[in-house]
């Protein structure tokens, strides 16, 4: 009998950390934490954040 657990892969942790660092410190910081030589690689791992866009819009007006 199979457990009702969603499919999960350890690499999801890397994506989550990359996204969190990008949201708080920017894409360059995320690239440094993830060890990427090129920011286009970081863009694959670190998703853009809708909450960051909302925060910027609220601050700018």
N, CA, C and O atoms as a GROMACS GRO file, in nm:
protein
  244
    1UNK      N    1   0.083  -0.118   0.000
    1UNK     CA    2   0.000   0.000   0.000
    1UNK      C    3   0.088   0.125   0.000
    1UNK      O    4   0.182   0.134   0.079
    2UNK      N    5   0.058   0.221  -0.089
    2UNK     CA    6   0.134   0.344  -0.098
    2UNK      C    7   0.082   0.449  -0.001
    2UNK      O    8  -0.038   0.459   0.024
    3UNK      N    9   0.174   0.526   0.053
    3UNK     CA   10   0.135   0.639   0.138
    3UNK      C   11   0.086   0.752   0.049
    3UNK      O   12   0.132   0.766  -0.065
    4UNK      N   13  -0.004   0.830   0.097
    4UNK     CA   14  -0.058   0.944   0.021
    4UNK      C   15   0.030   1.067   0.043
    4UNK      O   16  -0.013   1.167   0.101
    5UNK      N   17   0.152   1.057  -0.005
    5UNK     CA   18   0.250   1.165   0.009
    5UNK      C   19   0.278   1.221  -0.130
    5UNK      O   20   0.307   1.145  -0.222
    6UNK      N   21   0.270   1.354  -0.146
    6UNK     CA   22   0.299   1.411  -0.278
    6UNK      C   23   0.442   1.383  -0.320
    6UNK      O   24   0.532   1.370  -0.236
    7UNK      N   25   0.464   1.374  -0.451
    7UNK     CA   26   0.598   1.352  -0.504
    7UNK      C   27   0.688   1.466  -0.458
    7UNK      O   28   0.649   1.582  -0.464
    8UNK      N   29   0.807   1.433  -0.412
    8UNK     CA   30   0.900   1.532  -0.361
    8UNK      C   31   1.041   1.493  -0.401
    8UNK      O   32   1.074   1.375  -0.410
    9UNK      N   33   1.124   1.594  -0.426
    9UNK     CA   34   1.263   1.571  -0.462
    9UNK      C   35   1.351   1.666  -0.381
    9UNK      O   36   1.314   1.782  -0.364
   10UNK      N   37   1.465   1.621  -0.331
   10UNK     CA   38   1.552   1.706  -0.250
   10UNK      C   39   1.594   1.836  -0.319
   10UNK      O   40   1.623   1.935  -0.252
   11UNK      N   41   1.598   1.837  -0.452
   11UNK     CA   42   1.639   1.957  -0.523
   11UNK      C   43   1.539   2.071  -0.502
   11UNK      O   44   1.571   2.187  -0.528
   12UNK      N   45   1.418   2.039  -0.456
   12UNK     CA   46   1.320   2.143  -0.426
   12UNK      C   47   1.372   2.235  -0.315
   12UNK      O   48   1.335   2.353  -0.311
   13UNK      N   49   1.455   2.184  -0.226
   13UNK     CA   50   1.514   2.266  -0.121
   13UNK      C   51   1.603   2.373  -0.181
   13UNK      O   52   1.601   2.488  -0.138
   14UNK      N   53   1.681   2.336  -0.282
   14UNK     CA   54   1.769   2.431  -0.351
   14UNK      C   55   1.688   2.541  -0.416
   14UNK      O   56   1.722   2.659  -0.407
   15UNK      N   57   1.580   2.504  -0.482
   15UNK     CA   58   1.493   2.602  -0.546
   15UNK      C   59   1.432   2.696  -0.441
   15UNK      O   60   1.426   2.817  -0.462
   16UNK      N   61   1.386   2.641  -0.330
   16UNK     CA   62   1.324   2.721  -0.225
   16UNK      C   63   1.422   2.822  -0.165
   16UNK      O   64   1.388   2.938  -0.146
   17UNK      N   65   1.542   2.776  -0.136
   17UNK     CA   66   1.643   2.866  -0.079
   17UNK      C   67   1.681   2.973  -0.181
   17UNK      O   68   1.692   3.091  -0.146
   18UNK      N   69   1.700   2.934  -0.305
   18UNK     CA   70   1.733   3.032  -0.409
   18UNK      C   71   1.626   3.138  -0.423
   18UNK      O   72   1.657   3.257  -0.438
   19UNK      N   73   1.501   3.098  -0.418
   19UNK     CA   74   1.390   3.192  -0.430
   19UNK      C   75   1.384   3.284  -0.310
   19UNK      O   76   1.363   3.404  -0.326
   20UNK      N   77   1.403   3.231  -0.191
   20UNK     CA   78   1.399   3.313  -0.070
   20UNK      C   79   1.512   3.416  -0.069
   20UNK      O   80   1.490   3.532  -0.036
   21UNK      N   81   1.633   3.373  -0.104
   21UNK     CA   82   1.746   3.465  -0.107
   21UNK      C   83   1.725   3.572  -0.214
   21UNK      O   84   1.755   3.690  -0.191
   22UNK      N   85   1.675   3.532  -0.331
   22UNK     CA   86   1.650   3.630  -0.437
   22UNK      C   87   1.548   3.734  -0.392
   22UNK      O   88   1.564   3.852  -0.420
   23UNK      N   89   1.444   3.691  -0.322
   23UNK     CA   90   1.341   3.783  -0.276
   23UNK      C   91   1.397   3.883  -0.175
   23UNK      O   92   1.363   4.001  -0.179
   24UNK      N   93   1.481   3.836  -0.085
   24UNK     CA   94   1.531   3.922   0.023
   24UNK      C   95   1.652   4.005  -0.018
   24UNK      O   96   1.667   4.119   0.028
   25UNK      N   97   1.740   3.949  -0.104
   25UNK     CA   98   1.868   4.014  -0.130
   25UNK      C   99   1.900   4.040  -0.277
   25UNK      O  100   1.999   4.106  -0.308
   26UNK      N  101   1.817   3.989  -0.367
   26UNK     CA  102   1.841   4.012  -0.509
   26UNK      C  103   1.900   3.889  -0.578
   26UNK      O  104   1.947   3.795  -0.513
   27UNK      N  105   1.896   3.894  -0.710
   27UNK     CA  106   1.939   3.778  -0.789
   27UNK      C  107   2.089   3.751  -0.778
   27UNK      O  108   2.132   3.636  -0.783
   28UNK      N  109   2.170   3.857  -0.763
   28UNK     CA  110   2.314   3.836  -0.751
   28UNK      C  111   2.348   3.758  -0.625
   28UNK      O  112   2.434   3.670  -0.626
   29UNK      N  113   2.278   3.790  -0.516
   29UNK     CA  114   2.300   3.718  -0.390
   29UNK      C  115   2.255   3.573  -0.404
   29UNK      O  116   2.322   3.482  -0.354
   30UNK      N  117   2.143   3.551  -0.470
   30UNK     CA  118   2.096   3.414  -0.490
   30UNK      C  119   2.197   3.334  -0.572
   30UNK      O  120   2.224   3.218  -0.541
   31UNK      N  121   2.252   3.396  -0.675
   31UNK     CA  122   2.353   3.329  -0.756
   31UNK      C  123   2.476   3.293  -0.675
   31UNK      O  124   2.534   3.186  -0.693
   32UNK      N  125   2.516   3.383  -0.585
   32UNK     CA  126   2.632   3.356  -0.500
   32UNK      C  127   2.605   3.240  -0.405
   32UNK      O  128   2.690   3.152  -0.389
   33UNK      N  129   2.488   3.240  -0.343
   33UNK     CA  130   2.452   3.134  -0.248
   33UNK      C  131   2.443   2.999  -0.320
   33UNK      O  132   2.487   2.897  -0.266
   34UNK      N  133   2.387   2.999  -0.441
   34UNK     CA  134   2.370   2.875  -0.516
   34UNK      C  135   2.497   2.832  -0.588
   34UNK      O  136   2.506   2.719  -0.638
   35UNK      N  137   2.596   2.922  -0.594
   35UNK     CA  138   2.723   2.887  -0.656
   35UNK      C  139   2.721   2.893  -0.808
   35UNK      O  140   2.796   2.820  -0.873
   36UNK      N  141   2.637   2.977  -0.865
   36UNK     CA  142   2.627   2.987  -1.010
   36UNK      C  143   2.724   3.090  -1.066
   36UNK      O  144   2.744   3.196  -1.007
   37UNK      N  145   2.785   3.058  -1.179
   37UNK     CA  146   2.874   3.152  -1.246
   37UNK      C  147   2.796   3.250  -1.333
   37UNK      O  148   2.844   3.359  -1.362
   38UNK      N  149   2.675   3.212  -1.374
   38UNK     CA  150   2.595   3.294  -1.464
   38UNK      C  151   2.455   3.315  -1.406
   38UNK      O  152   2.394   3.221  -1.356
   39UNK      N  153   2.406   3.439  -1.412
   39UNK     CA  154   2.275   3.470  -1.355
   39UNK      C  155   2.161   3.402  -1.430
   39UNK      O  156   2.054   3.381  -1.372
   40UNK      N  157   2.181   3.368  -1.557
   40UNK     CA  158   2.073   3.298  -1.628
   40UNK      C  159   2.048   3.161  -1.567
   40UNK      O  160   1.936   3.110  -1.573
   41UNK      N  161   2.150   3.100  -1.508
   41UNK     CA  162   2.132   2.973  -1.437
   41UNK      C  163   2.053   2.998  -1.308
   41UNK      O  164   1.965   2.920  -1.273
   42UNK      N  165   2.085   3.106  -1.239
   42UNK     CA  166   2.015   3.141  -1.115
   42UNK      C  167   1.867   3.163  -1.142
   42UNK      O  168   1.783   3.126  -1.060
   43UNK      N  169   1.833   3.222  -1.256
   43UNK     CA  170   1.693   3.247  -1.289
   43UNK      C  171   1.613   3.117  -1.298
   43UNK      O  172   1.492   3.118  -1.275
   44UNK      N  173   1.678   3.008  -1.331
   44UNK     CA  174   1.610   2.878  -1.338
   44UNK      C  175   1.575   2.830  -1.196
   44UNK      O  176   1.467   2.777  -1.174
   45UNK      N  177   1.667   2.850  -1.103
   45UNK     CA  178   1.649   2.799  -0.967
   45UNK      C  179   1.570   2.893  -0.878
   45UNK      O  180   1.491   2.848  -0.796
   46UNK      N  181   1.590   3.023  -0.893
   46UNK     CA  182   1.530   3.121  -0.802
   46UNK      C  183   1.415   3.192  -0.872
   46UNK      O  184   1.436   3.280  -0.955
   47UNK      N  185   1.294   3.153  -0.838
   47UNK     CA  186   1.174   3.210  -0.900
   47UNK      C  187   1.158   3.357  -0.860
   47UNK      O  188   1.199   3.398  -0.751
   48UNK      N  189   1.099   3.436  -0.950
   48UNK     CA  190   1.068   3.573  -0.914
   48UNK      C  191   0.952   3.571  -0.815
   48UNK      O  192   0.872   3.477  -0.813
   49UNK      N  193   0.944   3.673  -0.734
   49UNK     CA  194   0.846   3.674  -0.626
   49UNK      C  195   0.738   3.777  -0.649
   49UNK      O  196   0.766   3.896  -0.665
   50UNK      N  197   0.615   3.733  -0.650
   50UNK     CA  198   0.501   3.823  -0.662
   50UNK      C  199   0.493   3.912  -0.538
   50UNK      O  200   0.457   4.029  -0.548
   51UNK      N  201   0.525   3.858  -0.422
   51UNK     CA  202   0.517   3.939  -0.299
   51UNK      C  203   0.618   4.052  -0.302
   51UNK      O  204   0.591   4.160  -0.250
   52UNK      N  205   0.733   4.031  -0.362
   52UNK     CA  206   0.833   4.137  -0.376
   52UNK      C  207   0.779   4.247  -0.467
   52UNK      O  208   0.793   4.365  -0.436
   53UNK      N  209   0.719   4.209  -0.577
   53UNK     CA  210   0.661   4.308  -0.669
   53UNK      C  211   0.551   4.388  -0.599
   53UNK      O  212   0.541   4.509  -0.618
   54UNK      N  213   0.470   4.321  -0.520
   54UNK     CA  214   0.363   4.389  -0.446
   54UNK      C  215   0.420   4.487  -0.345
   54UNK      O  216   0.368   4.598  -0.329
   55UNK      N  217   0.527   4.447  -0.276
   55UNK     CA  218   0.590   4.534  -0.177
   55UNK      C  219   0.648   4.658  -0.243
   55UNK      O  220   0.636   4.769  -0.191
   56UNK      N  221   0.712   4.640  -0.360
   56UNK     CA  222   0.771   4.754  -0.431
   56UNK      C  223   0.660   4.848  -0.478
   56UNK      O  224   0.672   4.969  -0.463
   57UNK      N  225   0.552   4.792  -0.534
   57UNK     CA  226   0.441   4.874  -0.580
   57UNK      C  227   0.379   4.954  -0.465
   57UNK      O  228   0.343   5.070  -0.483
   58UNK      N  229   0.365   4.892  -0.350
   58UNK     CA  230   0.307   4.960  -0.234
   58UNK      C  231   0.398   5.073  -0.187
   58UNK      O  232   0.349   5.179  -0.145
   59UNK      N  233   0.528   5.052  -0.193
   59UNK     CA  234   0.623   5.153  -0.147
   59UNK      C  235   0.634   5.269  -0.246
   59UNK      O  236   0.642   5.385  -0.206
   60UNK      N  237   0.634   5.238  -0.374
   60UNK     CA  238   0.647   5.341  -0.476
   60UNK      C  239   0.516   5.418  -0.493
   60UNK      O  240   0.515   5.539  -0.514
   61UNK      N  241   0.406   5.345  -0.485
   61UNK     CA  242   0.275   5.410  -0.495
   61UNK      C  243   0.198   5.373  -0.612
   61UNK      O  244   0.086   5.422  -0.631
   0.00000   0.00000   0.00000
